[in-house]
Amino acid sequence: MKPLSEREIRAAFVNCTKGEAKRLSVPRHLADQPWDDLDYLGWRDPQAHDRAYLVITLDDRPTALALRCPSPASWQTRRGMCSMCLTAHTGGVSLMVAPKAGKAGQQGNSVGTYICSDLACSLYVRGKKDAGVGARLHESLTLEEKIQRTVTNVAAFIAEVTA
Ligand SMILES: [Zn+2]
């Protein structure tokens, strides 16, 4: 994906208030992110471990989501599969809950999904990060198709949040 600036990222949030988007923690060394290998940029909040964020560029427009990760529980010790990149991890997948955009979110509605705990789907898909034994399913898809699938899954999740 094309590198984004801190300002572009903060302006891209669709499911939190402008004030929250201004205050939340954006990775400091944005220039050092492996943008060429990223389908979306995701990160955990170093100050608040129950928070995570992701930003993706769809149709040339950056869109970002604020996510909550309910505290680690028993499911984290199980093998889990990321709903975005379909990588199976042992303990490396977190339930992430996105408040819905707009009024629905203010009323407490949210959408949850399982995502790689470190939000590094793009790197697992490309084999640049190892998810452990048995993580890679044998698939006949090309890398390009797997990347497309990840993007489609993230876009579908965003569509649910903004619906
Ligand atoms: Zn993933």
Boltz pocket constraint, residues with backbone or C-beta under 6 A from the ligand:
constraints:
  - pocket:
      binder: B
      contacts: [[A, 82], [A, 83], [A, 84], [A, 85], [A, 86], [A, 87], [A, 115], [A, 116], [A, 120], [A, 121], [A, 122], [A, 124]]
      max_distance: 6.0
